[in-house]
Amino acid sequence: MANYCEVCGKGAISGNSITHSDKKIKRTWKPNVRKINVVENGISVRKTVCTRCMRSNKVQRAV
């Protein structure tokens, strides 16, 4: 599954996971994306969309 939202462009970000002994370990945070059918210009299109865009009605789901 892709690591970015095709609507808002949200993608994976990187940073450090810090242990109790203050060691820094590289890690990534990926967005919660789903493949859904979206109505675009009257046509049903399959897109990868984050759950935040789905919840805020930035896309119209195809039935």
ChimeraX attribute file (.defattr): number of C-alpha atoms within 10 A of each C-alpha:
attribute: neighborCount
match mode: 1-to-1
recipient: residues
	/A:1	7
	/A:2	14
	/A:3	19
	/A:4	19
	/A:5	22
	/A:6	15
	/A:7	14
	/A:8	12
	/A:9	11
	/A:10	18
	/A:11	16
	/A:12	14
	/A:13	11
	/A:14	10
	/A:15	11
	/A:16	11
	/A:17	12
	/A:18	12
	/A:19	9
	/A:20	6
	/A:21	6
	/A:22	8
	/A:23	9
	/A:24	12
	/A:25	10
	/A:26	9
	/A:27	12
	/A:28	11
	/A:29	11
	/A:30	14
	/A:31	18
	/A:32	16
	/A:33	22
	/A:34	17
	/A:35	13
	/A:36	17
	/A:37	18
	/A:38	19
	/A:39	16
	/A:40	13
	/A:41	7
	/A:42	8
	/A:43	10
	/A:44	15
	/A:45	13
	/A:46	14
	/A:47	16
	/A:48	19
	/A:49	27
	/A:50	23
	/A:51	14
	/A:52	15
	/A:53	17
	/A:54	16
	/A:55	9
	/A:56	8
	/A:57	10
	/A:58	12
	/A:59	16
	/A:60	13
	/A:61	15
	/A:62	14
	/A:63	7
